[in-house]
Amino acid sequence: MEASPKQQELQKGKIEQLEKQQEQDKRKIELFEKQQTAIISKK
């Protein structure tokens, strides 16, 4: 079963969205870790 160009475009779009989501999650984690470090260093 050959995927149509439209399906391939959709697939590509989904993958790009997933990658963006992962990038955002990574940034959230980094921010969270920085906050944790700041809290710990205040003590």
Residue pairs with C-beta under 8 A, 6 or more apart in sequence:
3 11
